[in-house]
Amino acid sequence: MVAKMETGLPQGLGNAGKSLRECAALFSRERIQSIASQRISTGFPVLDRSLNGGLSNGLYVLGAVPGLGKSTLALQIAYNLSSQGIPVLYFALEMSRAWITAKSICRADFALHRQTGFQAADLLDSRKAESFSEAQWDRINQAREVIEQEGRHLYLYEQGPSLSHIGHIQEHIRAFREAHRQDYGDRPIMVVVDYLQILAPRDTLLKATDKQIVDDNVRELCNMRDQQNVIILLISALNRGSYDRGPTLSSFKESGSIEYSADVILGMQYQGNDDAKFSQEAAKAQNPRQLELTLLKMRYGQDGIRIPLLFYSENSYFQQPDGGGQTPQVRLQELRKMLGAYPVQYHDGFHRKARRRKG
């Protein structure tokens, strides 16, 4: 049986009846400090503070309209957890592994150099790859080495015969636990589902409405949360009524169960979206785009908090306006030193022959 991570309430309360006196004894300074120390950073300090210190065992839902960057943000959070040694299983029901990897290389390059060297789509275009300069290939190889190091605990699953419904996700988690028990033991793992509305019903012959399918899948995810030591980040679409206004709890497409079942619900939108003079075209044209997360539900904390974010869409990169969310400068210096310390030879998967990078 996997030992469960603290969820915000002290363990030991159990399901059996206990007196309030017994319950109060669990709220000692040492126990509360222990709970706080077990939370895992998202890599965004303001978001961590809004989440009582970070992520823990629970169901987190991130919703936004199409094209706003919700998958990119989820991927960056997943990458940040991997860099802390936390195993992450990313179930991509829409994106391919190649596209996710290209976005990760692009983000790592921007984090290192703070300027655009190439875009993710360029890495998958053989014609553009042929025109890359030597300096660009140096940067690509540097970024690749960073994600090989920092992303080694991030496992990508793409849609196919073995990934289409919630049962497949459960099977993959069980198989991962067994295959990597020596590596991770009973350490908590993060599961990212991208995204909810694409998940097929377990029983493909069952005639059900979209709402029933979504509700059933949310219930299955809640069972995973309650029975295993997992942090679940669920990406969700919003209904069309949310396109011209900010997200609310009623915005979550085809599901009433999300509002009741999720531990945390985050809605993402452009800053100033609720202003009468707001122009989506103007907001989309900005670089970086100015977005914000709204904490729509926080089971064990304060909701309604707004968290500003900057989104460099060309670079697949998020950060806080104050610089939070960047790879810490000390870590960047370590990575740059590592990358410059010895020559690296690659046979890369992006239409390039093996070559030795200049020292």
Sequence and secondary structure as in RCSB ss.txt:
>XXXX:A:sequence
MVAKMETGLPQGLGNAGKSLRECAALFSRERIQSIASQRISTGFPVLDRSLNGGLSNGLYVLGAVPGLGKSTLAL
QIAYNLSSQGIPVLYFALEMSRAWITAKSICRADFALHRQTGFQAADLLDSRKAESFSEAQWDRINQAREVIEQE
GRHLYLYEQGPSLSHIGHIQEHIRAFREAHRQDYGDRPIMVVVDYLQILAPRDTLLKATDKQIVDDNVRELCNMR
DQQNVIILLISALNRGSYDRGPTLSSFKESGSIEYSADVILGMQYQGNDDAKFSQEAAKAQNPRQLELTLLKMRY
GQDGIRIPLLFYSENSYFQQPDGGGQTPQVRLQELRKMLGAYPVQYHDGFHRKARRRKG
>XXXX:A:secstr
       SS TT  SS   HHHHHHT  HHHHHHHHHH B  S HHHHHHTTTSB SEEEEEE  TTSSHHHHHH
HHHHHHHHTT  EEEEESSS HHHHHHHHHHHHHHHHHSS    HHHHT HHHHHT  HHHHHHHHHHHHHHHHH
TTTEEEEESBTTBSBHHHHHHHHHHHHHHTHHHHTT  EEEEEE GGG B SSTT    HHHHHHHHHHHHHHHH
HHSSEEEEEEE B GGGTTS   GGGBTT SHHHHH SEEEEEEETTTTSTT  HHHHHHSSSEEEEEEEEEETT
S    EEEEEEEGGGTEEE TTSTTS  HHHHHHHHHHHHHS  EEEETTTEEEEE   
